[in-house]
Amino acid sequence: MPPSAAYGAAAPIMVSFCAGTTGEWQVIRQSTWIGEPLPQAARLAVDAATPDASWTLTGFTSNLRYTTRAERQSLDARTAAIGRPEARMAALIPIRKSAVWWAMAQDDRRAIYERSGHTPIGRGYLPAIARRLHHSRDLGQPFDFLTWFEFAPDAEPAFEELLAQLRITPEWRYVEREVDIRLVRID
Ligand code: HEM
């Protein structure tokens, strides 16, 4: 995958995350940061139908909403692809933002996003953390975003630090549901 695909510059793709007893990812930990939890499952299948799925979440990659050209260039220069063999750990973090967030105009949302330093904070963790953002609000799903991250085991502490930094930003005051599902690849 070319780096820019991580930011939706490529054609959109639909992705389903199915939790159950099959799939290439084993759930090692699941915690609810805020809001209603999701049922616990043993395994997660990405893009494979699982007959016994306890839940399925679907989203699609899309164009950028808040990223300037300069930011995109600086991200592209450091972005790692999804599916690196050494990235044996992953996190699926579904997120829903509040009605207040969605009622704001695009420029007001971008102002909060920018003030929060989301892009510069995140950039500091590239290329160790590979990411793909899926949108699901427009599909009428229970979450607005399905965020997906892949990293090697030795990058896990850095990933925790990244989460801690983002969760104290003004942007996160608008997060009303967030579940953090940690995974390890089986094979
Ligand atoms: C790994 C480093 C990260 C980088 C480089 C990064 C970068 C970005 C960028 C550039 C966008 C804006 C996309 C656009 O223009 O539409 C974005 C959006 C988003 N990111 Fe991150 N991010 C990172 C980590 C995270 C983490 C750890 C989370 C969740 C825990 C997260 C959650 C989100 C969400 C929910 C959005 C959508 C925001 C919205 O549209 O309201 N990001 N990220």
Residues whose N, C-alpha, C, O or C-beta is under 5 A from the ligand:
A	BS01	HEM	N63 L64 R65 Y66 T67 I93 I95 H118 T119 G122 R123 Y125 I129 R131 F145 T147
